[in-house]
């Protein structure tokens, strides 16, 4: 027999299910945190390039605590005329907006990476649909991606609150418009207690990381809160009841939601304050005057496009040769 001492087999105690789950959770969290930090660094480098303009600057929410009662819902910052002049000014934006949109779209088709995401939030009847009809209606539909977010399906809930949002982010060259958005998950989810406070509180940080990631990937985010008064909402709901052609727009549940106005106001103030970052700032749009709301958001979009300054792509072929070929054909 050999004089070598045989190796003694040791039995490893398997980790408990809880320990394995904890280890996996830590690993996933570490990966997400590292990715978020990378996105934040890239986004921070681009913060100085966030588009500016007279209306963008006038309506941008300053950093710090937010008190929505301090914002006049009937004000018209950046515009000195009335309703007639406002409607005319909106129509006059069409040619410019269309031109800049086509430039962005062309840039995206030829290898560009930039896009714009307009996020519209507001109380019921604040005019998200009106902004889309009157503003987006001035642009070419082929370069738009409009998404209206309703209550998530059971399958969407299982994937996490940002999953369906990621699927709708506009690709290069596109202008995306969100009618409601990921912010519903810190608004109605908070007010209606659809999740615990611990859950919706964590979501602010995840939203900031997500928007920093968008900025790092050349998506310019313009977040608009369409600000109406409690009285104006009542008048708009009454107008729907008084017009049989508008009955389809009336939802009896809107009256129930009105009872929660203070809670929704508090939720909006918290969301705007905690997610008002350098790379994805919030803008409060006075929206009691529909004509001003439409003009202001459309002007902000135009100022954003001008700030990005997309350029017509250079021809990737010999122009003179192609002209000769065509003339000879």
Secondary structure as UniProt FT lines:
FT   HELIX           17..46
FT   HELIX           47..49
FT   HELIX           54..59
FT   HELIX           68..70
FT   TURN            73..74
FT   TURN            77..78
FT   HELIX           83..109
FT   TURN            110..111
FT   STRAND          115..122
FT   TURN            124..125
FT   HELIX           128..135
FT   HELIX           136..138
FT   HELIX           141..143
FT   STRAND          144..148
FT   HELIX           154..158
FT   TURN            161..162
FT   HELIX           163..167
FT   TURN            172..173
FT   STRAND          175..179
FT   HELIX           182..186
FT   HELIX           188..191
FT   TURN            192..193
FT   HELIX           197..216
FT   TURN            217..218
FT   STRAND          219..227
FT   HELIX           230..242
FT   HELIX           244..249
FT   HELIX           253..258
FT   TURN            259..260
FT   HELIX           261..274
FT   STRAND          282..286
FT   HELIX           290..308
FT   HELIX           319..328
//
